Amino acid sequence: MRRTIEWPDGKMICATFTVAFEAFTKGGHFKRQSGLDVNLASISHSNYGGNVGIWRIMEICERTGVGATIDVNGLACQRWPDAVKALHDAGHEIAGHGTTNDIKITDLTPDQQRAEIKECNRVIEEVTGAPPVGWVGPGGGHTPETIGILADEGYTWCGDQSDDDLPYVVRANGKPITIIPKHWFFNDIRAWGGGVSSGTVAYEGFKDAFDFVVEEAKRGRPGRIDALVHAEFGGRPYLAYAWEKMIRYVKEHEDLVWFTHRRDIAALCMAANREPPDYRPMGDY
């Protein structure tokens, strides 16, 4: 059955804005083909996110009056605690994103996954004073056990899946958890193109997708939109301006849009669904 949803106050669209704030020990997203054990050029590129990009992104959020969900590596918390604390204090949601993007959940046993999640939680709570309730694994990687481990550790939502537009609740290890699917309305890695792509093209693609979702909503099917940047990519001027334009365009439709964090989406969904189905890793509900 096709999933449907009702957003608060009769809003037609739910809008979230997401930031990946990552740190690496061997190499980042840039010049990954070098084959070096430690790729310093790539590490340097990724460090731009904590030194410059995240602050620019924070300023964009402040100018436009929106809150973001920040997917944070534990190592990013340790390298740039002032930035993470400033994000938390400004009201942005801090979500778990592994200890470092060099570690892939799919390479870990269930016990190792639990240790990885616990360590990420520990570092975030140490910096912000609050444990995260949302999780996005590096690259969205997950195994059949991941959702249950997250539910055991107190998480209310996971963003690793990409099998729907709308969020939905499942039960894992006897506990409810909301799946808030990953969207591809805008992801700055796709717009990166080695540094030669265009923020204007990225903006136009997002605008067209948003307009399409709005028209669907007006025909009776409420929708959701998300725009994601990485601090090391979208925090650079030639993509940052496009992300700000996306936010401002959505803000032009404030009468239709619920601007929120993913933790609030999870709370809404779990309050409305008291008997969720058991989690099925293949998604064949």
C-alpha positions, 0 to 999 in steps of 0.5 A, spaced: 500 500 500 502 506 498 504 510 504 500 517 506 501 522 511 498 528 514 503 534 516 501 538 522 497 544 521 494 542 514 501 543 511 502 540 504 510 539 504 515 537 510 522 541 509 528 539 512 535 541 511 541 536 512 548 537 513 554 532 513 559 534 518 565 529 517 572 527 518 577 522 516 583 519 518 586 516 511 582 520 506 576 524 504 571 525 498 576 528 494 582 525 489 580 518 492 583 515 486 590 516 489 591 509 492 595 512 498 595 509 505 594 517 508 591 522 502 593 528 505 590 532 499 584 529 500 584 530 508 586 537 507 580 538 502 575 535 508 578 539 513 575 545 510 568 543 512 570 544 519 575 550 519 570 554 514 564 550 511 560 549 517 561 556 519 558 559 513 553 554 513 551 556 520 550 563 517 546 561 512 541 558 516 541 564 521 540 569 515 534 564 512 531 562 519 531 555 518 534 549 523 538 544 520 539 536 522 547 536 522 550 529 521 556 529 525 562 524 525 565 523 532 571 525 530 569 531 527 566 533 534 573 532 537 576 536 532 571 542 532 568 542 538 566 549 538 563 548 531 558 542 534 557 546 540 555 552 537 550 548 532 547 545 538 546 551 542 543 555 535 537 549 536 540 545 530 539 537 531 545 533 532 545 526 529 550 521 529 554 519 523 559 514 525 566 515 529 569 517 522 567 516 515 573 511 514 569 506 518 563 503 514 558 500 518 557 494 513 564 492 514 563 491 522 560 485 526 553 487 530 557 487 536 562 492 532 557 496 530 554 497 537 561 499 539 561 504 533 554 507 535 556 507 542 562 511 541 559 516 536 554 517 542 559 518 547 563 523 543 557 527 541 554 527 548 560 529 551 560 536 547 553 538 546 550 535 553 545 531 549 545 524 546 543 524 539 536 521 537 537 520 529 542 516 525 545 516 518 551 511 517 557 514 513 554 513 505 548 510 508 551 503 509 547 498 514 546 491 515 540 487 517 542 488 524 543 496 524 536 498 525 535 494 531 542 496 535 539 503 534 533 502 537 536 499 543 541 505 543 535 510 544 535 512 537 528 514 534 530 515 527 534 512 522 536 515 515 540 510 511 534 507 507 532 510 501 525 506 499 520 512 499 519 519 499 515 519 506 517 517 513 514 510 516 515 507 523 517 500 524 519 495 530 526 493 531 528 488 537 521 490 540 522 497 539 519 503 534 524 507 530 522 511 524 525 510 518 526 517 514 528 516 507 534 519 504 532 524 498 536 526 492 532 532 491 539 535 492 546 532 494 552 536 493 556 531 492 552 530 485 553 537 484 561 537 485 563 534 479 570 535 481 569 542 482 567 544 475 560 543 476 555 549 477 551 551 483 546 554 478 544 547 475 543 544 482 539 550 484 534 549 478 534 541 479 532 542 486 527 548 484 523 543 479 523 537 483 520 542 489 515 545 484 513 538 482 512 535 489 508 542 491 503 540 485 502 533 487 501 535 494 495 540 491 492 534 488 492 531 495 498 527 496 502 531 502 510 530 500 517 532 503 523 535 501 530 535 503 536 539 501 543 536 503 550 539 503 557 536 506 561 542 510 567 540 505 563 541 499 556 545 500 560 550 505 564 552 499 562 559 496 560 556 489 555 551 492 553 555 498 550 560 494 545 555 491 543 552 497 541 558 500 537 560 494 534 553 495 532 555 502 529 561 500 525 559 494 522 554 499 521 559 504 517 563 499 512 557 500 511 558 507 504 557 507 504 550 505 511 548 508 512 545 515 520 547 516 522 542 522 528 537 524 528 530 523 527 528 530 520 532 530 518 528 524 520 521 528 516 524 534 510 525 529 510 519 526 511 514 532 505 518 536 501 516 530 503 509 529 502 505 535 502 498 532 508 498 527 510 492 523 516 488 524 522 491 520 524 487 514 531 489 511 529 487 504 523 493 505 518 488 502 512 490 506 
